[in-house]
Amino acid sequence: MTSRSSSLMGAFERYLSLWVALCIIVGVALGATLPNIFQNIAAIEYASVNLVVAVFIWVMIYPMMVNVDFASLKNVGKKPKGLCVTLVVNWLIKPFSMAALGILFFEHIFAGLVEPQAAKEYIAGMILLGVAPCTAMVFVWSQMVRGDANYTLVQVSVNDIIMVFAFAPLAALLLGVTDIVVPWETLLLSVILYVVIPLAVGYATRRLLDGSGDHERIAAFTGRLKPFSIIGLLATVILLFGFQAQTLLAQPMVIALISVPLLIQSYGIFIVAYVWGYLWRVPFTTAAPAALIGTSNFFELAVAVAISLFGLSSGAALATVVGVLVEVPVMLSLVAIANRTRRYFT
């Protein structure tokens, strides 16, 4: 990329929350005024997986997957504390705290405000967010706090390997707690489509580019693809909010209700991971990305699985879409908090 295009891209990324907000407005407006177009797009699916959404998700996450260096796994033993924080928070705390918050709010606190069946679907969507730790956007958040890029690769690589095997069983377990029947075939297909295949293609691309040990080729390649990745993100946002436009306009209160446990979860998980890293004397360049990885979600996967399991117009899909709405501004605020508290770490 030229220096001019790089600077333009940097400015675009700094205002990412603004572009996401604009795409949400555009998606809702188009969905409300041109519902037939979105209904036709929604009908383009195979095995309950919407193919148009799948294409945009692949465009979005493929450049990030190329950055995942499985060779970096040999460095796991050098700094085990940061990886320990990441894995414990992602797999032993976050899924269960999200399920608990969903049940607390929608089966108790908000019980009189929503229909029981809708409440179950909202809980299901939040659970899918909780069991899908971030893979793609982590590299953006890590870069914004000037984290250790190589160690972030280690964290993401190990996380992805675990997710391939743990996502479906853990999602099924927690969804079962809420008495929702889980079609395993669809869940496994979603993992294959949105985790295994992108990882495999990213790995093959990395091997092809890095055959001579020249990491600069990978950086240049992913740099050229970055605009497409962000276009994929914004296009996905427009589609998802277009699909949900009628529900969003008819039930604006539901958005606020779903946002409450998601916000509590996000800031709570960040505090747990960040303070743990501080008390354990983990360097900031490792602790900050660990906390951000634990806080953010692989919402692309969560949205795709929710659509596959429950349908485009379901409460579960709506909950995951609200996750998209909440995630970007929340993560940007946490990046700001991390940068302002950097001096307290050794």
N, C-alpha and C positions, 0 to 999 in steps of 0.2 A: 504494500500500500504506500502511496506517496505521503509525504509529511502533511500536505493539505487535507487529503482524505482521512488520514489518521486523526488530525485535529478535529475535523468535522465529526468523526465517529466518536471521539472522546466527549465532545460537547453533547452529542446525541445521547450517550450513555449517562451523562451527568443528570439529564432531565428525563431519564427513563420513566420515572413515576408519572410525569406529565403526559408522555406519549401513551402510556398504558391507560391513564384516565381518559384521554381523548378517544382511544380505541374502544373503551367501555361505552362511552357516550355514543359513538358511531355505531357500535354493534347493537345497542338497545334501540337506537333510532331506526336503523335498517330493519331490525327484526320486527319492530312495531308497524312500520310502513310497508314492508315487502315480505310479509310472512310466508308467502308461497315459495319464494326463492329459497328461504332457509328450510322449509319443509322438504323441498326437492333435494337439497344438499344432505339433509338428515337421512334421506332414503337411500343414499349411496353408501351401502355398508355390506360387510361380509362377516358372517359369524358374530353378529352383534357389534362389530367394530366399524366405526365410521371411517371410511377410507380417506375422505378429504381432510378430516382432523388428523388422521394418522400421518398423512404426507407433511402437513405443516409441523407436526411434532417432530418428525424425523429431521426435517430441515433445521429445526431449532436446536436439537440436541446432538446432531451428528458432529458439528465442529468441536463441541465440548468433549465428546467421546474420543476424538482423535488425540486430545490432550491427556487422556488417561494412560499413564505409562506403567504397565504391569511389571516392567523390569525394576521399577522403584520399590517393589515389595521387599527386595533384599535389604533395604534400609530400615525396615520396620523395627528391628531390635535396637537401633541406635538411640531412638527417642521414644520409648514406649508410653510415656505418660500422656502425651497428646493424643495418641491413638486410643489409649484406654478411655480417656474422656469422651472422645467421639463415639466409640462403639457402645459404651455403657449408656450414654444419653440417648443415642439413636435407637437402640434395640431393647434395652431393659427399662427405660424410663418413659420416653416420649410416646410410644404407641399406647401404653396403658394409662398414662395421664390424660391423653386425648380422649380415649374411650370413657374414662371416668368423668371428665368434664362434660362430654356430650350427654352421658346418661344423667348426670347431676342436673344440667340445665334443662334438657328437653323431656326428661321423664319426671322432673320434680319442680324446679323453679319456674320453667316456662310451660308446664303441663297444661294449664288452662288456656294458653294462647295459641296452640297449634293442635291439629288433628293427630291422634295417636300414630296412624300409619305414616303421616308426613314426618312426625318426630323421629320415627325409626329410620327413615331414609336420610334425614339430616344427620343423625348419629352415624349412620353408615358412611356418608360422605366424609365426615370429620375423621372417622377411623382410617379411611383410605389415605387421607392426608397424613395422619400420624404414623402410618407404617411405611411411608414412602420418603425416606431421607433424601435430601437434595443431592443431585448429581451434576447437573449442568450449571446452574447459576452460581454454584459454590465458587467457581473459578473467578467470577466477577466480584463477588463479595470479598474473597481473599485478596484479590488485587487491590480493592479499594481500601483495605486496612494495611496494605503492604506486608502481607503475610508471606511466610516461607513457601514459595511456589512448589518446590520439590516435595516438601512434606505434605502440602495440600494434595498433591498427586497421590501420595501414599495413602492418606486418609480416604480419598475418594475411591481409589482402586480397591482397597480392602472392603470398603462399604459396598461397592458394586458387586463384589464377589459374594458377600453375605446376602445382598438383596436378591440375587438370582435364585438362591435357595430358600431364603427366609420370608420373602414378601408374601407369597401365596399362602403358606401355612399360617403365618401370623395374622394375615388379614382374615382368613377363614375362621381362625380361633376367635378373634375379637368380634367379627360380624356374627358368629354363632352365639356369643354372649347376648347380643341384642335380638336373638330369635329370628334372624334373617337367613333364609336358605341360600347358600352360596353355590352357584354352578362352577365347579372346579375347572371344567374345560375352558370356560371363558376367562377365568382368572389366570390360568396358566398361559393361555394364548396371549393375553395382554402382557404378561411378563416377558414372553418370548419376543413379542413385537416391539416393546418399548424399552427393554433392557438388554436382552441377549443379542438380538440382531444388531442394534446400534453399536453395542460394545464390540461385537465381532467385526463389523465393517470398519469401525474406528481403529481397532487393533490392526486389521489388515492394511488400512491406509497408512498407519504409523510405521508399520514394518516396511512398506514400500518407500515411504519418504525418508526413513531413518536408516536405510540399509547401509549407508556409509558412515553412520555415526554423526551425521550433520543435523543437530537439533534445530538449527536456524531454518532449515527447509520446512520443518513442522510449524514453527512459529509463523513463517511467511504464509504458509498454506492456510492455517486457521485464521490468520489476520485477514486474508482475502475473503474467507467465508463468513467472517463475523457479521457483516451487514445482512447476509441472508438469514443468519441465525436470529437476529433481532426482528427481521421482517417476519420470520416464521412465528416468533413469539407474539407479535402484534396481530398478525393475521389470525392466529389461534384465539386470541382474546376477543377479536371482533366476532368470530364465528360462535364462540361459546356464549357470549352475551347476546348475540343475535338469536341463538336457539332458545335462550331463556328469557327473551325480552318480554313476552306476554306475562310470564310469572313474576318477573321483577317489577313490572308496572302495576300488576294487580295486587302484589303483596310486598310493598316496600318494607314493611315492618319485619318481615322474615329475614331480610338481609341484615338488619340491625341485630336481630336475635342470634343469628348464626355467627355474626362477627364477635359477639361477646366472649364465648369460650375460646374462639380462635385467637383473639388478642391475649387473653389470659395465658393460654398455652404458649404462645410465641415469646412473650416477655418472661414468663416463668421459666421456661426451658433455657433461655439465654442466660438468665441470672444464675441458674444452677450450674451450667457448664462453665460460664465465665468466672464465677467466684471459685469454683472448684479448681480451675486452672491457676487462678491467682494464689490460692492457699497452698497448692501443690508445687508452687514455684515453677510452673511451666512457662517458658519464654512467651512473650506477647505474640511473636510471629507464628507461634504454634497454637497458643491458647485462643486467640481471637478467631482464627478460621475454624477451630474445633467447636466453639460456641455457635458460630454462624452456621456451620454444617448441621449442628443439632437443631437449630431453630428453624431453618428453612426447609421447605418440602419439595419433593420431586412432583410438583403439582401436575406436570404433563402426564405422568403415569397415573396419578390419582384421578385426574379428570377422565383419562381414557378408560380406566377400569370401571369408574362409576357409570360412564355412558354404556360400556359393554354389558355391565351387570344389571343396571336398572333402567337404562334408556335415557335419551337426550333430555326429555322433559321431566325427569324424576327429581325428587328432593335431594337424592344423593349427588346427582350431577350439579344441582344448584349449589349445594354446600361446598363442593370442590371448586366451583367457579368463584364463589365468595372468597375461598382461600386465595385465589389468584388476586382478587380485589384487595385483600388485606395484606398479602405477602410483600409486595414491592415497597409500599411506603413504610411498613414495619421494618423490613430489612435495612432500608436506607437510614432509618432512625437508629437502628442498632449499630450500623457501621459508624455513624457519627458518635455514638456513645463510646464505642471501642476506641476510636481515634483520640477522643478527648481524655480517656483514662489510660492511655498507653504508658504514660510516665510512671504509673504506680507499679508496673511490672519490672522485674530485674532484667 
